[in-house]
Amino acid sequence: MMNSRMTEKLNRWKNHNLADSDLVRELDKIRTDEKAAFDCFYKDLEFGTGGLRGVIGVGTNRMNIYTVAKASQGYANYLKKEISAPSLAIAYDSRIKSEVFARTAAEVFAANGIRVSIYRNLMPTPALSFAIRYLHCSGGVVITASHNPAKYNGYKVYGCDGGQITTAVARDILDCICQLDEFDDVKRISFEDGIAEKKISFIEDDVVDAYLEAVSAQSLSDSTLDRNVSIIYTPLNGAGRYCVTRILKENGFDNITVVQEQELPDGNFPTCPNPNPELPEAMELGIKYARRTGSELLLATDPDCDRVGIAVKDGQGYTLLTGNETGMLLLDYICKRRIALENMPKHAVVFKSIVTIDMARRIAADYGVELRDVLTGFKFIGEQIGILEEQGEAERFIFGFEESYGYLSGPYVRDKDGVNAALLVCEMFAWYKSQELTLLDVLNQLYEKYGYCLNRQFNYTFEGAEGFHKMQKIMESFRHHEQSVLSGKKVLAISDYKNSVMRYKDGTSRSIDLPKSNVIKFLLEGDSALVIRPSGTEPKMKVYMSVSAKNKEEAEGLMEKMKVEVETCIYAETIFNTR
């Protein structure tokens, strides 16, 4: 399994005086485990628009101080070529080694003559996006693996606009990284020396205050709203506690109970192995608190606090809302309230990803609001906000959302914001409660008005080198799908975003005016759709299914039929590839 090049890399790490004792111990363990050694060294950790993300550990295919330092040196080399006197902002979340990786990055940047501003304590990812713009930095880095399990960490890179880097910039940074040796070509000074020499400085509280003021400015409620609603909040042992509780209290929501076991930062996530508010198990402890207190609303933010999930009381139990459901409710609420407050801009625009529920288009149209689709990844929504800003039309943007629990209602940052979403959800909940309506009541009203639409996401894991190749094969099999019927519904068109073409079943086609991406979307009769893509940050195949029907029961039946058929295709390809 190990070829000569990988053996050489492994031996270099063995012979290097590693500065992290955890890496030394792990390297010792894999000496006699060829498969483990292969997975650690068979490739370099991939760098893309999402930066780096991977399992924490030893090797070139792992997150460690050396892969972080190498990426930072590459980013530094890129910046120095493109910008005179560059500067960067850095933030980090609660994950294992997040602070260590953040300081490592700061040490490399400072050694390369790049001025660094770093948060003193862990902060939400959107606070990093805000700091870049507020401090007029050339870019930024946040150390996080978002909602991934505890064994992961990541390195996300941002540009001067506060948004994640574009495909072209990522490619240029990658070129710089690929020219480097992780041991010989990286410049570093100690963090303490960087502070002493004023090459590294801490981001002070005034920046955090300004960020939270910008979030508060997104409020759509007036002083008459009764905010005395009981709220359970869990930061899932992540970075959200300080900002979320503060923004809610500063806006009158004082009746907040924080889930004690998940309150403090802890990268091991002891009560929640998968700290993802999309998953029911991540919400279990919060729901126990809600039952005990009788609270009607549960909020959960992921470790870097750019996503928020919610659960609402439903009789004796609690219902978890999907990202699509919360997004539709917020879209409808924002439009409704802006019109009532007479601050709906002319030619208002909303952005959503191509995998997000298409029913949102009907809601937006009803309010006279333009809705535009972008590729999956909030960076593409941030990019569109930036284009509006360049045109002097930033005020046109009123909302952007993804089905993966990401929301933003203002142009003050260029990334999804769990702090902003938490405030809006609480306001929305309280506003409807004042009218004796629950969020479920409102959701049912939307379904009655626009038709029932069921959206679900399914993930299929393919780990390691073998898994990567399996996913490529699976994508190609769907890309060349020739059947005219899928799950009993006619295939109207297949959108191939990798090849930028939409092929209709009548033999015609048209080009897709979006950046290339390895995504395939099937448009089916009856306002149904199927989207398939490999994750850019995890070893997973992501499948998004959307069906429209007269009622929930019919939609559930159609969804199950589609799921069985798609899984048959996936597993057939998997079996083929393991032969």
N, C-alpha and C positions, 0 to 999 in steps of 0.2 A: 504493500500500500504506500509506504514512504518512498519517494524518489530521491535522487541525489540532492536536488535543490532543497527539498524540505529537510532532509537530514542535515544539510549544511546549516540551515537556519536554526534548527533545533540545537545543534552543537554550539553555534555562536551564543545563543541564550544561556546554554549550560556553562560556557566559559566566561561569560560576562559577570562582573560583580553586581548582581541585581540589588537595587536599593530598597526593594520591598520584600520583607521576610515572607509575606503570604505567597508571593510569586516563587520564591526559593522552595518553599514547602511543596507547592503544586508541581513544580518542575521535577522535583524528586519523585513525586507520585506517578507521573506519566512516563518515567524512564523505561518502564517495562510494559507499558500499555500502548501498543502501536496505534490502535484505533483512536484513543484519546489524544495522543500526540499528533496524529494526522489532522483531526478536527481543529486543534489549536494552531497548526502551522500550514495547512494546505493552501491557504490564501491570506492576503492581507484583508483586514476588516474593511468592508466596502464603504467608501465615502461618496455620498450623493447630496441631493438637495436637503435631505434630512440630517446631513452630517454623518456621524458614526453612531451605530447602536449595536450592542452585542453583549454576550455573556461576560461577566467580570472574571478575569483569570489571566494565566500566563500564555504568551504566544502572540503571533502577528494577527490572528483572527479572534482576538479577545480584547476587551476593554481593560487597560492597565495604564500605568503612568507613562510607559514608553510609547504605546500607540497614541495616547492623548498628546504627548510631547511632540511626536512626529507630525501629527495632524496640525498642531499649533504652529510648528515651524513652517510647514507648507502654507498655512494661511498667512503667516507673517511674511513669507517670501512673496506671496501674491500681492498683499497689501502694499508692500514697499515698492513693487513694480508699478502699481496703479495709482498710488496716492502719496503725496508728500506729507510728512508729519502725521501718520495715521494714529488713531486712538481706538480703544476697544472697551466695551463694558462686559462684565462677566457676572453671571448668577448661577445658582445651583440649588438643587432640592435636597430631600432627606435621604436619598439612596446611599447604599454602601459605597464609600469612597468618593462621594460627590464633592465634598469640600477638598479632599486631597487632589482630585482631578482638576478642580477649579483653580487651586493654587499652583498646580503644575503648569497649567495653561498660562496663568499670569506670569510665572517665572520665565517661561519661554518668550512670551511677547515682550516683556520688559528687557530681557537680554538682547532683543532685536531692535531696541530703540522705539518700541511702540508704547505709548502711554496707556496705562490700564486703570480702569475704575471697576472695583469689585464690591458687591454687596457684603456687608459685615456678616449677615446671617442669611440663612436660606430664604428664598423669595419665589413667588410664582413666576412662571415663564413670561406671562404678559408684562410683569414689572420690568423684565429685561428689555422687552421690545420698547416699552415706554422710556426707559433710561437712555437707550441709544439715541432716540429722537430728542429727548430733553437735554442731554449733555452734548449733543451734536457730535456723536462718535462716528467713526468710520464703519463700525460694525459691532458685533458682539458674539458671545458664546454663552450658552446655558448648558450646564451638566445635568442631564436628566434622561431617563428612559421612559418618560411619560407614565403610562398605565401598565407597563410590562411587569412580569413577576420579579421578585427580589433579586434574582441572580443576574439581572440585566442592568446596564447603565448606558448612557449615551452622551453625545457631544453634538449639540445643534448649533449651527452657524447662521448668523444674521448679518444682513447688509446695513448700510447707513440709513435706509428707510425704516428700519425696525422690523422688516419682514425677513423670513427665511430666504436664503440665497436662491437665485434662479438656476435652472439647469446649466446654462452657459457658464455662470460663475463657478458652480460646483465642479464643472469639467476642468476649468482653468486651475482651480485650487488643487484638484486631484492630480493634475499634471505636475504641479509643484511638489506635492507629497511623494509621488512616485519616484522622483529624482533623489530622494533622501534615504539614508540609512538611519534606523531608529536609535542607534548608539553613537555613531561617529559624526552625524551632520546636524545635531540639535544643539542650539545655544541655550544655556540656562544660567540664571543667577538665583540666589536664595530669595525666598519671599521676604524675609526680614531685610535683606540688603535692598530689595526693590522698594520697600516702604521707606527705608532710611534715605535712599537716594531720590525719593519722590518720583520714581518711575511707576510705582503702584500706589494708588490711593483708594480709600474706602468710599463707597457711595453713602452719603449721609441721609439723615431722616427727611430732609426737605424734599428729596426726590420721591421718596415713598409717599409723603404728604401730597405732593403734586399729582402723583399717579392716582391716589384715592380720590382726590378732588375731581379729576377727569372722569373717573368711574361714576361718582355721585352726579355729575352733570348729565348722565344718561337717564336719570330718573324721569319717569313719566307720570308721577303722582303729585297731587297737591297736598296742602296741609290738612285737608278735611278727611283724608284717608285714615281709617282706624287700623293702626299697625300692631295692635296688641293681639297678635296671633302666635300660637305656640309652635316653635320651630325646633326640630332636632337637626344638628349639623355634625357631620364627621369629615375631617380632613384626611381620613384613611392613613394616618401617621405620616402625612406628607407636609407640603409647604404652605397649605392654604389657611391654617388656623388664624394667624394674626390678621391678615388682610380681610378675610371673609367676615370674621366676627366684628372687626372694627367697622367695615363699610356698612354692615347691617345695623349696628348700634348707632352709628352716626346718622343713619337715615330713619331712626325711630323704631327699629325692630329690636326691642330689648329682651323679649321673652325667648331666649335662645339657650338650649341645652346642648352642650358639646359631648359627644360620645367619649367618655373618659379613657377607655382602653385604646382608642385610636386618635387621641388628642395630640400627643407629643410626637415629634419627628422620630421615626425608627425605620431604617431601611430594610430591616428584616420583615416588616409587616406581620408581626406575630399572630394577629387575629384575622388576617386577611391576606393569604398567600398571593392572590391575584388582585391587586389594588385598583381595580377597574370598575368604575360605577356603572358600566354597561352590564356587569354580571350580577345576577341575583345574590350570589354568595357574598359579594362585597357589601351588600346592603343589609345583610341579615342582622348584624348587631345593632345597626341604627334603627331598624324596624322594631327590635325588642325594646329599645329605649322609647320609641314612639308609642308602642302598646302600653308600656308602663306609665307614661305621662299623659296619654290621651292626645298627644300632638297629632295634628292633621297633615303636617308637611315634614318630609325628611329631605335634606340636601346632603349630597356627598360630592366632594371634589377629589380628583385623582392626585397622585403625588406631586406633580408640578403645577397643579391648580389651573390648568387651562381648560379642563372639562368639568361639567357638573351633571350629576344624575339626580333624579328626584323620585320620590314615592309619595303617594297621597292616600289618605284614609278613604276606604271604600266599605261602608258598613262596619263590620267587625274586623275586617282585614285591611291590607294595604296593597295598592296596585303600583307597580313600577312602570313609569312611562318610558317609552323608547326615546331615543334621540330625535327621531322623526316626529313623534307626537309632541314632545316638548318644543321642538323647532316650529311646528305648525301653530301651536298655541301662542308662542312668543311673536311669531310673524303677525298673526291676527290681532293680538293685543297691541303691539307696537303701532300698527296701522290705525287701529281703532282709536287709541289714545292720542296719537299725533293729530289725527283729524279733529278730535274733540278739543285738544289744546291749541289748535290752529297753528301747529308748527310742522305740518307735513310739507316737505320741500316740493317745488315743481320738478317733474320728471324724476321722482324718487326711484331708487333702484335697490334691489335685493340680489344677493349672490348666494348660490348653493352649489354643491358639488354634483357631478353627474350621477352619483350613486344615491343621492338624497331624494326623498319622496317627491314624485312629480305632482302630487296633489297641491303642493305649495304654489305651483304656477297658477292654479285656478283661484286660490285665495288672494294672491298678489294682484291678479287681473281684476278681481272684484273691487279692489280698492284703487284701481288705476295705477298700480305700481309695476314697473318693469322688473322682470326676473331674468337673470342671466345664469347659465350653467358654466361651471369651470371644472377643471380636472380635480381628482381627489387629492386632498391636501390643502389645509387652510392657507398655505403660502400663496396659492393661486387666488384666493379671495383677497388676501393682503395686497397682492400685486395689482388687482383691479381697483382697490381703494386708492393705491398710489397713482394709478393712471388718472383717476378722477381728480385727485389732488393736483397733479401736474396741469390739468385742464382748468383748474380753478373751480372745480365742481364737487369738492369733497362732501359738501353738505347734502348732495343727492343720496349718498349712502345712508341707509337706515337700518340695515340688518344683513348679516351673513351667517350661514349655518351649515353644519354637516350632520349627517345621521349619526356620526360617532361622538355625539354629545358636545360638540364645539359650537359656541355662539359668540357673536360680537355685535353691538348695536351702535358703535361710534368709531370715528376715524383716528382716535387718539393713540391707538396701537395698530400693529399690522399682524396680529395673531389672535386666535380665539382666546377668550378671557373668562375663566371660571368665576372671578370676583364680580365682574359685570353681570354675568348670567345669574349668579346667586341673588344679586340685588333685584334684577328684573323679575325673576321667578317669585320672590317673596312679595314684591309689589303686585304682580299679577294675581297671585293667590289671594292677597288681602282685598284687592279691588273687586274680584268676583265674589268673594265671601260677603262683602258689603251689599251685594245684590242677591245674596242667598243662593249663590251658584258655586259648585265645586269645579275644579279643573276637569274632572271626568264629565260633568254635565256639559261644559263648554266643548270638550272634545267630541262628545256625541252629537252636539249641535253642528259642529263642523262636518262630521261624517254624514249627517242627514242632509246637509246643504250641498256638499260637494261630492258625495258618494263614498262608500266605504273602501278604504285602501289599506292593505296590510303590507308592511315592509319588514323584512328580517335579514339579518346578516349571519352567515355561517362561516366558521373558520376551520381549515383543515391543515394540520401541522405536518411539515416535512423537514426534519432537522438534518443538519450536516451537509456534506458535499453531495451525497446521494439524493437527499431530499431536494436540493436546489435543482438538480438536473431533472428530477421527476416533475417539478412544477413547470419547468420550461416545456417539457413534452405535453403536459396537460393543456397548457395555454395554446400550443400549436394545434392540438386536436380540436379545441373549441373554435379556434380561429378559422379552421377549414371545415366547420360544421356545414353539411349540405342538406340536412333534413328541412323540410318546409313546415313541420309541425313540432312544437316543443310543449310537453305537458298538456297535450290536447288543444293548444292554441296555435294559430297560424303565426309563423315567423314573418314579420313585415319587413324587417331590415336588420342588418348586423353592422354595428359600428366598430371598426377596428382602429383604435386610437394610436396603436404602434405604427401603422401604415397610413394613418390620417385619411381613411376612406370609410364611407358609409355605403354599404352595398344593399340595394333593395332586391326583394325576391322577384321583381319583374325584369331583372337583369340590368337595370340602370344603377348609377352610383353618383355620389358627390363627394367632394373633399371636405374634411373636417378642419376648421380653422382654429385648432388648439395645439399646444405643444405635444410632441409625440410622447406616448406613455403606453406601457404594456397592459392595456385594458381592452376588454371586449364587452360590448353591450348588445344584447338581443332585445329588439323592440317587438312585442307580441300584441296580437289583437286584444281588444278589451282593456286598453290602458294598463297592460302588464309589461314587466321587463325583467331581464336577468343580466347581471353584471358580474364579470369574473376578472380578478386581478391578483397577482402575487403581491404580498405586503412588501413595502420598501424598507421596513424596519424590523420585521420578525420573520422567522421561517414558516410562514403560513400562506396558504391560498385562501383569499377572501372571496366569498360569494354573496352577492346581494340579490334578493328576490323581492319583487313587488307585484302584487296582484290586486285587481279591483273587482269588486263583487257587490251584490245587493245587500249582503249582511256579513257579519263576522264569521258565522258558521260556514257559509259558502267559501269565503276567502281562505279560511283555515284549511278546508279540503283541497282547494286549488294549490295552496302553498305546500302542503304535504306531498301532493302528486309531483310538483316541480322539484322538490327537494330529493325525492327518491330517484327521479330520472337523472338529475345532475350528479348525485352521488354515485350512481351506477357508472356514469361516464368517467368520473374522477378515479374511482377505485379500479375500474377496468384498465385505465392507463397506468395506475400504480402497479397493478399486478404485472402488466406487460413489461414495465421497466425494472422489475425485480427479478426477472428471469435471467 
